[in-house]
């Protein structure tokens, strides 16, 4: 879907006309530059590669530098491919936040905050083992049984256990666009968006 | 942070003039109450315990004595339900959040007036 690369700025809340306090996230989206146009003849499918956020020449690898040079743009930090842009886009073209309309709905993809090594209660929503009293020892947040006995004599693959949590690619679908501020390249969506402040997100229509 | 302010600005419709006040001041806040489809205005008068937050999320906690019972209400200052805020009396207090007032009653709970 057509969209933009953005940066999560943070959350705030606004009052709607009927007095409801609406939580919202501010995203600085674009302006993104076209760094590659993929066509059916050359790549087998249609797509547009966009790049966002300035990066120093020094921290750009030669391969990347060549790619950006070909498009005639300065090196960028984030590069993402999008499909389905209606307008004709050429190398070096700028795509701004104007493509989003107020009161429309967008999907936002980001990398969720890393939570470290977490137990099953937090990671998978297990209920834990009953109460803390009545002879309970130290199994309050334990997973309980993870399988049967001599048959199958193993733990099944995919058993939900403790482990690293967060840091996953997460898409939140159908967030309402409350406001678009083209002067500052801002898009304000209702609700929360995955990731920490300052992390890159993909906003798609 | 600046971009968040810009975003909050974008939602502002009309800028309602609100008087400046802080902890220790006595204010009366008129706010609209919806009952079915009727709307009426109620006034809550009390001492400001704290002013919290910034921008569109700014709130004020007001405490009053209702008979013998202390009542506190938190008002979002940017809520469209807030009709008017009036400062009745400026109080002289030393701190920004006067939670100690909750433990005081009667003559002890008096706050000295600040001469403007």
Interface residues (C-beta under 8 A of the other chain):
Chain A: X9 X10 X12 X13 X14 X15 X17 X18 X19 X21 X24 X26 X28 X178 X179 X181 X184 X186 X188
Chain B: X1 X3 X4 X6 X7 X8 X10 X11 X55 X56 X57 X76 X78 X79 X80 X81
